[in-house]
Amino acid sequence: MTSKHLTAGARIGRFLGLAYKKYARSEAKAFQKLPIALAMAIKVAVRAGTVGFLLYFLLLPMLLAALAVALLVGLSRSSIDLHVDFAPSEPELMHGNDGYGLYQDGIRIG
């Protein structure tokens, strides 16, 4: 036996379907007296404008947030790069550009 209680998803889907049906009926009623070419041109222009409006106002904050994150990451990395250690390092034995030997600060000293 099935329940008559609808899930939240089914109620939302039904609401959206009925809203779209109402919109489609009112759109058809509004454009029925216009020539078909003019009605289609107006529909396309309105829909393109709506999509452009939504893209502008939904993507702009996202792009600004991404720019802010990139700026913060860049600033955090640059603060590490700006640290300069003026104390000379200890000499160490290693393989360097001039072969194996004693190097200090990347320069072979022995």
Backbone as CSV, one residue per row, in Angstrom:
resi,resn,N_x,N_y,N_z,CA_x,CA_y,CA_z,C_x,C_y,C_z
1,MET,0.838,-1.178,0.000,0.000,0.000,0.000,0.886,1.245,0.000
2,THR,0.581,2.197,-0.842,1.397,3.403,-0.953,0.823,4.491,-0.069
3,SER,1.728,5.368,0.346,1.333,6.482,1.204,0.949,7.680,0.340
4,LYS,-0.020,8.448,0.830,-0.414,9.650,0.093,0.475,10.837,0.445
5,HIS,1.352,10.654,1.409,2.258,11.721,1.809,3.385,11.860,0.780
6,LEU,3.549,13.072,0.238,4.594,13.321,-0.751,5.885,13.728,-0.054
7,THR,6.987,13.334,-0.638,8.277,13.739,-0.095,8.510,15.214,-0.420
8,ALA,9.505,15.794,0.237,9.819,17.204,0.011,10.232,17.438,-1.439
9,GLY,11.005,16.503,-1.994,11.436,16.640,-3.390,10.261,16.623,-4.352
10,ALA,9.286,15.757,-4.063,8.108,15.686,-4.930,7.278,16.962,-4.824
11,ARG,7.151,17.510,-3.626,6.397,18.762,-3.462,7.082,19.917,-4.171
12,ILE,8.410,19.982,-4.058,9.152,21.052,-4.742,9.029,20.896,-6.251
13,GLY,9.151,19.663,-6.741,9.014,19.421,-8.174,7.641,19.769,-8.685
14,ARG,6.615,19.423,-7.928,5.252,19.761,-8.323,5.065,21.276,-8.342
15,PHE,5.584,21.971,-7.318,5.472,23.433,-7.266,6.166,24.068,-8.470
16,LEU,7.382,23.619,-8.776,8.110,24.197,-9.914,7.406,23.893,-11.234
17,GLY,6.860,22.688,-11.371,6.145,22.336,-12.588,4.896,23.179,-12.789
18,LEU,4.133,23.379,-11.713,2.931,24.207,-11.821,3.282,25.668,-12.086
19,ALA,4.358,26.144,-11.467,4.784,27.530,-11.702,5.198,27.715,-13.162
20,TYR,5.926,26.739,-13.716,6.338,26.846,-15.108,5.127,26.782,-16.040
21,LYS,4.177,25.930,-15.721,2.974,25.821,-16.550,2.204,27.142,-16.544
22,LYS,2.104,27.771,-15.370,1.420,29.065,-15.273,2.164,30.127,-16.081
23,TYR,3.496,30.120,-15.980,4.307,31.067,-16.743,4.132,30.844,-18.247
24,ALA,4.141,29.608,-18.688,4.011,29.297,-20.116,2.639,29.734,-20.641
25,ARG,1.589,29.506,-19.845,0.250,29.935,-20.264,0.169,31.457,-20.382
26,SER,0.707,32.169,-19.375,0.636,33.634,-19.427,1.485,34.188,-20.565
27,GLU,2.613,33.535,-20.848,3.451,33.965,-21.972,2.709,33.753,-23.294
28,ALA,2.076,32.618,-23.447,1.333,32.338,-24.680,0.176,33.320,-24.844
29,LYS,-0.500,33.628,-23.746,-1.620,34.557,-23.802,-1.133,35.972,-24.170
30,ALA,0.025,36.368,-23.636,0.545,37.708,-23.900,0.986,37.875,-25.354
31,PHE,1.497,36.814,-25.970,2.048,36.929,-27.314,1.117,36.421,-28.408
32,GLN,-0.100,36.026,-28.100,-0.962,35.431,-29.120,-1.439,36.437,-30.163
33,LYS,-1.472,37.726,-29.838,-1.960,38.719,-30.793,-0.840,39.322,-31.644
34,LEU,0.408,38.996,-31.329,1.543,39.527,-32.086,1.894,38.573,-33.226
35,PRO,2.546,39.107,-34.281,3.058,38.212,-35.329,4.095,37.258,-34.736
36,ILE,4.191,36.069,-35.298,5.046,35.019,-34.734,6.510,35.459,-34.674
37,ALA,7.001,36.097,-35.720,8.406,36.507,-35.752,8.700,37.526,-34.653
38,LEU,7.812,38.485,-34.454,8.007,39.498,-33.418,7.928,38.859,-32.028
39,ALA,6.983,37.962,-31.838,6.835,37.299,-30.547,8.090,36.484,-30.207
40,MET,8.614,35.763,-31.185,9.824,34.967,-30.949,11.028,35.864,-30.653
41,ALA,11.140,36.986,-31.363,12.254,37.912,-31.128,12.182,38.485,-29.715
42,ILE,10.991,38.832,-29.263,10.832,39.369,-27.905,11.157,38.297,-26.870
43,LYS,10.680,37.075,-27.091,10.956,35.981,-26.156,12.459,35.731,-26.041
44,VAL,13.128,35.674,-27.175,14.574,35.415,-27.169,15.308,36.550,-26.466
45,ALA,14.919,37.784,-26.731,15.580,38.928,-26.110,15.377,38.930,-24.594
46,VAL,14.158,38.642,-24.161,13.882,38.629,-22.719,14.644,37.502,-22.039
47,ARG,14.652,36.319,-22.645,15.364,35.192,-22.040,16.865,35.425,-22.023
48,ALA,17.407,35.990,-23.097,18.841,36.277,-23.127,19.193,37.338,-22.085
49,GLY,18.341,38.333,-21.949,18.570,39.353,-20.926,18.521,38.778,-19.525
50,THR,17.591,37.873,-19.296,17.488,37.239,-17.983,18.717,36.393,-17.683
51,VAL,19.152,35.621,-18.650,20.349,34.798,-18.457,21.567,35.690,-18.226
52,GLY,21.709,36.752,-18.992,22.829,37.670,-18.799,22.804,38.322,-17.430
53,PHE,21.628,38.736,-16.988,21.470,39.347,-15.678,21.882,38.369,-14.578
54,LEU,21.400,37.135,-14.671,21.728,36.145,-13.648,23.211,35.798,-13.657
55,LEU,23.782,35.644,-14.840,25.209,35.346,-14.914,26.039,36.479,-14.323
56,TYR,25.650,37.711,-14.611,26.402,38.853,-14.102,26.339,38.904,-12.579
57,PHE,25.158,38.787,-12.028,25.008,38.945,-10.588,25.323,37.690,-9.791
58,LEU,25.438,36.540,-10.434,25.833,35.332,-9.719,27.322,35.055,-9.876
59,LEU,27.877,35.348,-11.038,29.286,35.060,-11.261,30.215,36.160,-10.754
60,LEU,29.737,37.394,-10.723,30.590,38.490,-10.274,31.051,38.303,-8.833
61,PRO,30.171,37.984,-7.872,30.672,37.750,-6.513,31.622,36.561,-6.433
62,MET,31.358,35.531,-7.236,32.235,34.367,-7.225,33.620,34.746,-7.772
63,LEU,33.655,35.540,-8.829,34.946,35.964,-9.380,35.695,36.866,-8.403
64,LEU,34.969,37.747,-7.712,35.608,38.607,-6.721,36.161,37.790,-5.558
65,ALA,35.424,36.767,-5.131,35.912,35.896,-4.056,37.157,35.146,-4.501
66,ALA,37.163,34.641,-5.730,38.336,33.929,-6.252,39.540,34.872,-6.343
67,LEU,39.303,36.104,-6.754,40.379,37.089,-6.821,40.927,37.387,-5.425
68,ALA,40.041,37.503,-4.440,40.476,37.759,-3.066,41.312,36.602,-2.533
69,VAL,40.894,35.370,-2.814,41.657,34.205,-2.358,43.025,34.184,-3.038
70,ALA,43.056,34.437,-4.334,44.334,34.454,-5.052,45.253,35.550,-4.505
71,LEU,44.681,36.693,-4.191,45.464,37.794,-3.639,46.016,37.426,-2.267
72,LEU,45.186,36.810,-1.425,45.654,36.409,-0.097,46.740,35.340,-0.176
73,VAL,46.583,34.391,-1.095,47.604,33.361,-1.262,48.899,33.997,-1.750
74,GLY,48.790,34.907,-2.687,49.974,35.589,-3.203,50.673,36.406,-2.131
75,LEU,49.890,37.090,-1.303,50.494,37.880,-0.227,51.145,36.992,0.818
76,SER,50.533,35.866,1.110,51.127,34.984,2.117,52.438,34.392,1.609
77,ARG,52.508,34.094,0.334,53.750,33.554,-0.218,54.819,34.628,-0.334
78,SER,54.429,35.856,-0.656,55.421,36.915,-0.816,56.031,37.295,0.519
79,SER,55.292,37.159,1.615,55.863,37.507,2.914,56.970,36.521,3.293
80,ILE,56.861,35.273,2.859,57.910,34.289,3.116,59.126,34.611,2.250
81,ASP,58.879,35.014,1.008,59.978,35.302,0.091,60.748,36.562,0.488
82,LEU,60.127,37.477,1.211,60.782,38.729,1.567,61.741,38.562,2.740
83,HIS,61.680,37.447,3.436,62.558,37.222,4.584,63.987,37.003,4.085
84,VAL,64.897,37.842,4.567,66.299,37.739,4.165,67.122,37.452,5.414
85,ASP,67.923,36.397,5.350,68.775,36.049,6.481,70.187,36.518,6.161
86,PHE,70.668,37.514,6.919,71.975,38.093,6.638,73.101,37.335,7.339
87,ALA,72.770,36.421,8.235,73.808,35.661,8.925,74.387,34.634,7.954
88,PRO,75.711,34.538,7.865,76.301,33.552,6.950,76.015,32.139,7.456
89,SER,75.829,31.239,6.510,75.566,29.854,6.875,76.877,29.156,7.228
90,GLU,76.765,28.027,7.890,77.954,27.244,8.248,78.501,26.554,7.004
91,PRO,79.810,26.463,6.851,80.383,25.730,5.726,79.995,24.251,5.821
92,GLU,79.750,23.622,4.666,79.382,22.214,4.651,79.961,21.526,3.423
93,LEU,80.213,20.235,3.587,80.703,19.428,2.479,79.506,18.986,1.643
94,MET,79.595,19.217,0.341,78.476,18.846,-0.534,78.931,18.819,-1.985
95,HIS,78.068,18.247,-2.830,78.280,18.278,-4.274,77.633,19.557,-4.787
96,GLY,78.388,20.460,-5.335,77.865,21.714,-5.848,78.199,21.893,-7.308
97,ASN,78.112,23.128,-7.788,78.393,23.434,-9.192,79.856,23.183,-9.556
98,ASP,80.729,23.347,-8.588,82.160,23.158,-8.835,82.649,21.806,-8.348
99,GLY,81.737,20.835,-8.207,82.131,19.502,-7.748,82.015,19.365,-6.242
100,TYR,82.591,18.273,-5.726,82.508,17.996,-4.301,83.509,18.858,-3.565
101,GLY,83.063,19.465,-2.455,83.977,20.273,-1.667,83.253,20.987,-0.550
102,LEU,83.936,21.940,0.038,83.406,22.722,1.150,82.729,23.969,0.588
103,TYR,81.424,24.136,0.864,80.656,25.250,0.330,80.081,26.073,1.475
104,GLN,80.029,27.381,1.245,79.352,28.272,2.180,78.516,29.246,1.357
105,ASP,77.191,29.266,1.614,76.238,30.127,0.885,76.299,29.873,-0.624
106,GLY,76.490,28.623,-1.032,76.482,28.266,-2.427,77.782,28.517,-3.150
107,ILE,78.821,28.958,-2.454,80.132,29.258,-3.061,81.147,28.284,-2.491
108,ARG,81.940,27.679,-3.400,82.960,26.732,-2.933,84.121,27.506,-2.325
109,ILE,84.423,27.108,-1.090,85.523,27.784,-0.388,86.693,26.839,-0.146
110,GLY,86.578,25.611,-0.500,87.690,24.699,-0.280,87.474,23.356,-0.886
